[in-house]
Every structure is written in C-alpha cells, then in structure tokens.
Amino acid sequence: MNIGMLWFDNDPKVEIEVKIERASRYYRDKYGKSPNLCYVHPTMVTTKSVEAAQPELRAGGITIRTSRSVLPNHFWIGVNGTSTFSES
C-alpha cells in the first residue's frame, strides 16, 4: 500500500475491530472506496482482539498487518495494491 489514510483512535474502552471499522467507514465516505488493508503497531494486536484462528489477522474483511513504523493508537488504512505511479 503506497497511499493510505492515517487514523488516530486512543479510546481505551473500544476494541481494535471497532476502531478499524470507524476508520474504514470514514475512508469509504471520504474516498468512495472500501479499504482492505490496515497497518497497526504490534502492541495493538492481541490474539484476543482479532480472529486468531485464521492464518492472517483480519477484522471486518480488512487485513491487519503490524509495523513498528506506525505509532500506537494510529491506523494506516487504505487499499492494498494502490500505487502513486501510473503505468504507461
């Protein structure tokens, strides 16, 4: 994902799935496209907070990947496979 939206949500009472759904809804409303990928800080993902039985972490149809370059409580959300360059 080369293009995405940075979303901040530090509400301690809300599960990560709800936070991602909030970010996803905003992204859809703003850009007219549903996101399918979200990067979060590794400390935000626990086996209890996502469907751990699956080999890939997912929440509401969105793939969750971890990256230490994303700060805690931040969500880098967008569409996998987007590029800033157009092919000629």
C-alpha positions as CSV (number, residue, x, y, z in Angstrom):
1,M,0.0,0.0,0.0
2,N,1.6,3.3,-1.1
3,I,-1.4,5.5,-0.5
4,G,-3.5,5.4,2.6
5,M,-5.1,7.5,5.4
6,L,-3.7,7.9,8.9
7,W,-6.3,7.5,11.6
8,F,-5.9,8.1,15.3
9,D,-8.1,6.5,18.0
10,N,-6.9,6.1,21.6
11,D,-10.2,5.3,23.2
12,P,-9.2,2.6,25.7
13,K,-12.8,1.3,26.1
14,V,-13.2,0.3,22.4
15,E,-11.8,-2.9,20.8
16,I,-9.5,-2.7,17.8
17,E,-12.2,-4.1,15.5
18,V,-14.5,-1.1,16.2
19,K,-11.6,1.3,15.8
20,I,-10.8,-0.2,12.4
21,E,-14.5,-0.1,11.4
22,R,-14.7,3.6,12.3
23,A,-11.6,4.3,10.2
24,S,-13.0,2.2,7.4
25,R,-16.3,4.0,7.3
26,Y,-14.6,7.4,7.2
27,Y,-12.3,6.2,4.5
28,R,-15.3,4.9,2.4
29,D,-17.2,8.2,2.9
30,K,-14.2,10.4,2.0
31,Y,-12.6,8.4,-0.9
32,G,-15.5,6.4,-2.2
33,K,-13.6,3.1,-2.0
34,S,-13.6,0.5,0.7
35,P,-10.2,-0.1,2.4
36,N,-8.9,-3.7,2.6
37,L,-5.6,-3.2,4.5
38,C,-4.7,-1.7,7.8
39,Y,-1.3,-1.3,9.4
40,V,-1.1,-1.0,13.2
41,H,1.7,-1.0,15.8
42,P,2.4,-4.6,17.0
43,T,1.4,-3.8,20.6
44,M,-2.1,-3.2,19.5
45,V,-2.7,-6.7,18.2
46,T,-3.5,-9.4,20.7
47,T,-4.9,-12.9,20.0
48,K,-8.0,-11.9,21.9
49,S,-8.6,-8.8,19.8
50,V,-8.7,-10.4,16.4
51,E,-9.8,-13.7,14.8
52,A,-6.6,-15.6,15.8
53,A,-7.8,-18.9,14.3
54,Q,-7.1,-17.5,10.8
55,P,-3.5,-17.6,9.5
56,E,-3.9,-13.9,8.5
57,L,-5.1,-11.3,11.0
58,R,-8.5,-9.8,9.9
59,A,-11.2,-7.5,11.2
60,G,-14.3,-6.9,9.3
61,G,-12.9,-8.0,6.0
62,I,-9.8,-5.8,6.4
63,T,-6.4,-7.5,6.6
64,I,-4.4,-6.3,9.6
65,R,-0.6,-6.1,9.4
66,T,1.8,-4.9,12.0
67,S,4.6,-2.3,11.6
68,R,6.8,-0.7,14.2
69,S,6.8,2.4,12.0
70,V,3.1,3.0,12.8
71,L,2.7,4.6,16.3
72,P,0.5,3.0,18.9
73,N,-3.2,4.1,18.6
74,H,-2.6,5.0,14.9
75,F,-4.1,3.1,11.9
76,W,-2.6,3.4,8.4
77,I,-5.6,2.3,6.4
78,G,-6.1,2.0,2.6
79,V,-6.4,-0.2,-0.4
80,N,-3.7,-2.9,-1.0
81,G,-2.1,-2.6,-4.4
82,T,-2.6,1.1,-4.9
83,S,0.3,3.0,-6.4
84,T,1.3,6.6,-6.7
85,F,2.7,5.9,-10.2
86,S,0.7,5.4,-13.3
87,E,1.9,2.8,-15.9
88,S,2.5,4.0,-19.4
